[in-house]
Amino acid sequence: MFCFQCQETAKNVGCTVKGMCGKPEETADLQDLLIHVCKGIGLYGEKLKAAGTVDRQAAHFIAKALFTTITNVAWDDDVLVQRIKEGLTVRDAVKAKAGAMPGALPDCATWSATDKQAIIDKAKSDEVRITAAQNEDVRSLRELLIIGCKGIAAYADHAAILGYEKDEIHGFLMEALASTTKDLSVDQMVALVMKAGETSVTTMALLDEANTTTYGHPELSTVNIGVGKNPGILISGHDLKDMAELLAQTEGTGVDVYTHGEMLPANYYPAFKKYSHFIGNYGSSWWHQNEEFQSFNGPILLTTNCLVPLKKDNTYLDRLYTTGVVGYVGAPHICDRPAGGAKDFSALIAKAKSCPPPTQIETGAIGRGVCAQPGAGSGRQGHRCRQVGRHQALRGNGRLRWPSQIEILLHRSGRKAAQRHSDFNRRVRQVPLQQVGLGRHRGNSACARCRAV
Ligand code: SF4
């Protein structure tokens, strides 16, 4: 195992035995294989794109697959195996449309399996690992690009769920994935990393348009942090469409809705604030889930990251529900919505009715929210927007309106990106090849298995 995609990573170098997030080696391996399969899709998708077509079915798969591999999303290996099988089918469909490619093809374009054990065996092989590339600069630049693509994919997936898509984003993901299978110069790889930055901004703007057009502009808001007397459902993650459908389906049922952690921003959207049974936010951040999910007493819905692994003596596995890209062994999964329809949250509502109301852990309210329209609005809200919006825009919290501020932010983020890249590059170099990848589990003193040999 070698994973260094998040700031939790062991010793700020890389998780090589088990993830600091709790991710087991087997799960990390399967995620590496899923990305390997996506690279194969990218190769054929890039060829198709050069011929003038972006395959949206393949693009949707890539976005969801990359999203699946980010921190604290996928905990169910069977689901990952299923997604790999699905990816091979998608790849072969794009291949059929794109036609044969000249020359020797990389493994990701040709490897195939239908059997679970064959997939697990392949996932254990070093050729799908981050460390397969021996040149440190190549490894660094390829992985910087892949991590950038994961972020783009998550935003693109959220936007697509709301019906907003851009072929330039889909096309870039295919081009970027395909590039990691080719022998490119450092300049070419750096150019792709820079393009990933540009595409990230384009994708964030698309998601902002999707969210604000669908649910209104977020407002500075007072968020209740106490509890009501009814049983409740706690929702976390970032999927606003799930939030909208849950609120609509719980209205009038006597079941209240609360946000947790990542879903806190839902409290600022006019389309959600209008519901009287949307009580507010319960608890704090994701790293307090084990305690706060326990005391919430009712069902919990995880729509995206971050799901923290449950403790063995937890009391909430039977009331934890996952949906979308999230999966957890033993937790019921709410299926995707049918075309033109809504997800069915009736199981959660029925479960909530059999549970006691949440245990109060805080009282009062907090002032939160972003002013998405500095200078807009009227009366008190408008005044606060005008007062606060200017500063928030500078901090990157509000929607950016003025070119001068955008330039300042780009300058700052560019400087930070350069620092991060430097750090990232150093981290790759700090992990000698004999410890991971090609020399898998040889001489790694941090690994119990190696010490036992
Ligand atoms: S995602 Fe998990 S395994 Fe990967 S670097 Fe972060 S903590 Fe480590």
Boltz pocket constraint, residues with backbone or C-beta under 6 A from the ligand:
constraints:
  - pocket:
      binder: B
      contacts: [[A, 3], [A, 4], [A, 5], [A, 6], [A, 7], [A, 8], [A, 9], [A, 10], [A, 14], [A, 15], [A, 18], [A, 19], [A, 20], [A, 21], [A, 22], [A, 23], [A, 28], [A, 70], [A, 71], [A, 72]]
      max_distance: 6.0
